[in-house]
Amino acid sequence: MQGKVLIANRGEIAIRIMEACKDLGLDYVVVYTDADRDSEHVRRNWTEGPKHNAWRITSYTDPNDILAVADHTLCTAIHPGYGFFSEDYRFARRVTIRDRPLVFIGPSWEVIKKLGDKINTKRIANKLGIPTIPGTDSPIYNEMEAEEMAQHLFDVQAEQGAPPAILVKAAAGGGGMGIEEVSRIEQFRRVYRQVQHYAKRQFGDGGVLIEQLLRDFNHLEVQLLCSRHDERLHFNSRNCTIQSTGRQKRIEAAPGLDDSCFVYDFDTRPLLQQIVDYSLKLADHVHYDNVGTWEWIVSRSGQAYLLEVNTRIQVENDVSARISYLQGKHPNLIREQIRLALGERIGYKQDDIEFKGASIELRIVAENTSRNFAPWIGTITRFDMPRFEWSAVYTHVPSDRPYPIPSEYDPNLALALVWGETMDQAKKRALEFIDQTVIEGQDSSGEGIITNLDYLRSHLDRLLTF
């Protein structure tokens, strides 16, 4: 392949994109901020000299900085990774229609615009007969209309014998921000006004959504791979139920449900096939054309609801890849994403992919899980991850020198993948991996590092359960 990719991201995802570019024979350029100067994604490249390919910028969210580097280095494509500009249709559009256009490695900006908006996704899904969480499918700005919807949802829950609970959400919000719970209609107006004011202040849009709150559920995802040639296939399901209080995922596993972990009240096989089929149906409808993740909520009774679509590569993409075999090997979905964005066909069919075994991803973070997952900031002095034939580690943290954790970003340290022939074997291997991991460090007060390793260890038995 030919081309030069600007990697508009940081940390472990930048490194994984670098490696995928090398595998495809593509040149690449990385960017970094001053806070990231000690990151491995910078240290593995050149910040000066004839091979100079690492360029300092003021911010990963400054499009002018990033595009200036792309133009100066004659890049032909840009990979946004995840976060930052990855789901910003305005950025994707600007990149592709400017005087010196670049390939945006992700879905087309039109697709991102359609599905990057949760409200519009819900509206499209409802038209296609795809189940979504009961509630509004457009923002409500009128307090009386909002209260009427809230009362309707409370009445439905009463008929079903379910505990009364609804969510009041900032329509323009994301990442768990601007969401409040209401359990009595008497509370509603106060909470509605609170969320509306927050939404106006934070997002410049006072629109509010009202949804039924589902408490006892599993959070499942379907990984799709699509091309510019109207080809679409899937890489099965995964489970992302174990999350921090801020709705940030901490342990993911594939497949999405496993009968060895829990006695379910429903047949898991048709349920998993159903969410795959629905995901492909929506992808076909919008002509989805790159990688993407369809997020689902599954109740204890086996009812599935589409939650949203992530129009980007996700942190946990490799969880799906580790239960997938293409010609006997695990596919690299980041490599596939790049290849397809540059115009290639998929080159294989759904029947060519074999699914077997189980995999688990551990997100290792410097945080105090007993204090609401508060981030820990300090310097890592020892960072040793075990190596096994059944594991992989993605990290930007060096193991040969001290590493000060930048306070500007989330203190994510590493992603550890383990896999096995069964979920039970994968869980045992995850425990072995955690037990052999050594992370040491100190903060500015001389106190030792705090990580979430104990939290990960203690929550493995909760995998895929209700």
N, C-alpha and C positions, 0 to 999 in steps of 0.2 A: 504494500500500500504506500501511497505518497501523501505528504502533508506534514504540517507542523502544528502541534496542539499546545495552546496556552491552558495551563491547569489553574483555574481560578478558585483555589481552595487551599486548605492547610492540613497538617497532621497526617493521620494514617490514610485518609481517603486520597490525599495528594500522592502519597507513596504508591498506593495501589493503582492509581491512574498512570503514574510514571512507569510502573512495571508492565502494565498492559500495553502502553505505547511502545516500550522496548520490544515486547513480544510481537507486536504488529509491524515492527520496523519503522516506526514513526518518530520523528524528532519531537521534542517538547520543550516548553519553557515553564518554570514555576515562578510564582510570586510569593512574597512574604512581607510581613510587617516587622518592625523592630522588635516587638515582643516575641516573635517567633524565630529570632536569629539562631537560637540553639536547637531548634527542632531538626529531627533527622530529615525531614523533607527538604530542608535547606542544606544541611551538611553533606548530603549525598550529591550535591550539585556544585556549581561554580558561581560565586558572587562577583568575580572579576576575572580578568585575563582573557585569552583568546577563545576559551570554551564557555565564556560567560553565558549562563542560561537561567540564573536565579536573580530576580529583580525585586528590589525593595519598593513597596508601595505604602501609602499612608493607611489604607484600610481595604479589607476584602470586600467591602460594600460600596466602594467608590467606583462606579462604572467607567468614569473618565480615566482614572489611573490605570485600570485593567486594560482598557482598549488602547491606551497610549502604548503600553508595553507590547500588546499584540501587534500593533502596527509597526513599531520600531524593530521588532524581531521577526517580522514577516510571517507571523502565524497565519494559518489557513482555517483553523478551527478553535473552538473554545469549549472546555469541559468544566461545568460549574460544580461538579461533585454533588454533595447534598447540603442543604441549608443555603445561606447567602442568596445567590441569584438562581438557584436551581429550579425554582417554581415561579419565577418572576416573568410573566409573559411579556411584559414591556421590555425587559432586558433582552429576552430571546428575540423579540421582534426587531429591536434596534440592531442587534448583532447581525441579523440576516438581511436587513434591507438598507444598510448604510452604503455609502459610496464605495467602501472597500469591504464587501460582505464577508462574513465568517460563517462556517458551519457551526451551528449550536448543537452540541452533543447532548441530545435529549429529545423529547417530543417537539413537534412544531409548535410555534407560539400560539397558533389557533387552538390546538388541542389543550395546551396548558391553560389558556384562557377559559375554555369550556369546563374543564375538570378540576382546575386549581381552585375554583370557587365551590365550596362545599354545598352552598345553596343551589347553585345551578346543577351540580352533580345529582343532588337529590331530586330535583325537578325532572331531569332527563331519565333517571332511574325509575321514577314513578310512572312516567309515560310508557316505559318499556315493560312495566309489570314486575320490576325488580324490587323486592321488599326493602323499605327503609324504616328507620326508627319513627314511630308515630309522633306527629307534631307538625310544625310549620315547614313549608318548603320555600318560603320567601321572608325577608325581614319584616318585622312589625314595628311601626313607629307610633302607633296609637295605643295608649294605655288601656282603654276599654276593650279594644279588639284583642289585645294580649291577654287580658284577664278572662275574656270569654273562652279563648283557646285553653288557658290553664284549667278553667273549670271543666271543660269538656274532657281533658285528659284525666283529671281527678275522678270524674264520673266513670270513665272507661275502666280505670284501675279498680274502682269500687265494685263494678260489675264482675271483674275478673278475680276479685278477692286478693288483689295485689296490694302491698303497702303503698300509701299515697306518697308519690315523690316525682317531681319534675325538675328539669334543668332550664335555667334562664341563661342564655348564652349571647355574648356579643357576636353579631353576625359576621363582622369583619375580623374577628379574633382568630387566634391559632395557638398551637403549642400549649393548650390548657389554660390560656389566659382569658379572663372575662367570663368565667363560668360560675354560677351560683346555684345552690340546691334549695328547693322550696318543698315543704311537706304539708303545709296548710294554706288554704286559699287566703286566709287572713294575713299571711306574710307576703303575699304576692306583690302588691303594689309597691311596698317599700323596696323589695329586692329588684323589681323591674326598674324602678327609678335609679337605683344604685348602679345596676349593670349598664343602663342607658347612658348615664353620666360618664361612667368609666369608658364606654365605647367611644363616646364623642371625644373625650380627652386623649385617649390612646391611639385611636384609629381614624378619627375625624368622621366617623359614621355612627349615628345612634341607633342603627337597626338592631333589633333583638330577635332571637329565635327561641321558641318554646318547644321543648321535647320531653317525651316520657323518659324518666330515669330508669335504666336497667341496672340493677345491682349485681345480680348473680349471673355473671356471664364470662365467656372467654373471648379474648380479642384475637381474631385470626386474620391472616393475610394471604392473598393469592399473588404469586409472582408471575407477571406476564413479560414476554419478549416479543416485540413486534418490529416490522420493518417498513420502509418507505414504499414497499411493493405490495401492501395489503396482505402481508403474511402475519399470522398471530399464533402463538403457542404459549403454553404455561409450564412452569416449573413447580407445580404442586402448591401445597399450603404450608404455612408455618404459624406458630403460636407466640404471641407477644403479650401475654396477660400479666406477667410479673413486671410491675412498673413502680417507679418512685411516686411519692405523694404529688409530684408535679407532672404526673403522667408521662414520665420519661422511661423508656423501656430499659430493663436491666438484664433480663434473661429471655432469650428467644429459643425456640425449638421447632424442629420439623420432623415428621409431618405435623399438621395442626392439631390433631387429636390422635390418641393412641389408647386402645382398650386395655393395655397393660398398666396404665397409670390410674384409671378410674373406671367405676361402673357407671356408664352413662345411661340416661333415661331414653336414649334414642339410638338408632343405628348410625354410626359415624360415617360409614362409607358413602351412602347416598347424600348425606349432608355435605361432606367435603366435595363430592362431585357437583352438587348443586351450586355451591359458591364459585367453583371454577367455571361452570357453564354460564352463570350469570355475569361473571367478570368478563368473559370472552364476548358475551352478547353486547355489553356496554362498549367494550373496546372496538368491536366491529361497527357499532352505530356511529361512533365519532371518528372512525378511521385512525385509531391510535397507531403511532408509528415509531416507538422506541421502547425502552424498558419502562415498567410502571408497576405499582403495587395497589391492589384493591383491598381495602381494609374492611373487615366484617366484625360485627358483634353477634355472638351465638349464645342464646339463653340456655338455661339448664334443661328446658324442655325440648331443645333442638331447633328453635326458631332462629333463622339467620336474618340479619339486617345489614344492608350496606351502610358503612359509616362514611367513607370518603375514598378518594383516589389520590395517591401520591405520584405526581407526574415527574419522577426522577428515580435515580438509583437510590436505594436505601442502605442505611448502615448494615442491616441484617441480610443483605442479598445473598451472602455466602452460606447462610444457614440452609437456604433452599438448594443451592448448588451442591452442597455436601451430601444430599440424599438423591442427587440426580447423576446419571451416568450417560455420557455420550461417547460412543465407541470405547466404553470401559473406563472413561476418565471423567472427573468432575469438571463441568464447564466453568469458565471464568466469565461471569456475567458482565463485569466491567469491560472486559475485552470485547465481548459480544456487543455491548452497547455502543462502543466506539466504532466498531466495524460497520454496524448497521446504520449509524448516523452518517457515516461517510458514503452511504449509498449501496452497500453490498446487500445481497439477498441472504436470508437466513441459511439456506444451504442444507437443511435437514427438516424432517417432519416430526410431528408429535410422537409418532410411533417409534422414532429412533431414540427417544429418551426413555431410559429405564429408571424407575424410582424404587429405591430399596434402602433399608436401614433407617437410622435416626441420627440427628445432629443437634448440637446445642451451642449457642453463642453466649459467652459471658462478657458483659461490659464492665471492665475494671476501671473504677473511678476513684479519685481522691476525694472522698466525701464522708461525712459523719451521718450514717443512716439513722442513728438514734436521735439526731437533732434536725429532723425534717430534711435530711439529705443535704445538709449545709456543705458547701464546697470547702476543701482544705487547700490552703495555699502555702507553699514552702518549696524547699529544694530536695529533689530525690538524689540520694547518694548511692543507692544500690537498687538495681532493677534487673532481676534474674527471672526469666520465664523458662520453664522446662520445654524440652523438645521431644516429641513423640511422632511416630509415623501416622498416628491417628489425630493429630492436632495441627493447628496453624495459628499464628499470632500476627496481628496487624497493629503496629504501634509506631509512633513518631518519637518515643522516648528512647534516648541512647542508653546503652548498657555499659559503655566504656568511660563515662565521665559524669559528673554531677549535672543535673538538669533542673533549673528553676522553672516551676510551673507558672505560665503566664496568668496573671489575675484577670486579664481581659476576656478570657474564654473559659468555657466549661472545662473542669479539670479531668477530662477523659484521658485515661492512660493507655488502654489497650483493649482490643477485641480478641478474645480467645475462642477459637472454634475447636470443638471435639466432635467426633462421630464414631459410630459403632454399628454393629449388625442389628441391635435392638435398642429401644429407648433405655432399658435398664442398664445395658452396657455403656451407653453414652453418658448416663448420669454417674455411674461409677468412675468413668474416665474423667468427667468434669471434676469430681471430688479429688481425684488423684492430681489433676492439674493444679487445682487451687492449693492443695497441701504442699506442692513442690514449688510454688511461686514465692519469691522473696522480694519484698519491696521495703526499702528503708529510706528515711529522710527526716528532715527537721524543719520546723517553721521558724519565724524570726524570733520566737521566744525560747527556742531550744527544745520545744515539745516534739515528740515523735510523730511520724506521718500517720494519718488516719485514712484507711481505704475501705471499700465495701466488700472485701473478700469474705469476711465472716457472714455478711448478709447474703451473698451469693451462695455460700456453702449451706446456710440454713434454709434457703428457699428452693433448693433443687427438688425436694420431695413434693413441692406444690405444683410442679410442672404438669400442665394439661389437665388439671383437676378443677372442679367447681367448689 
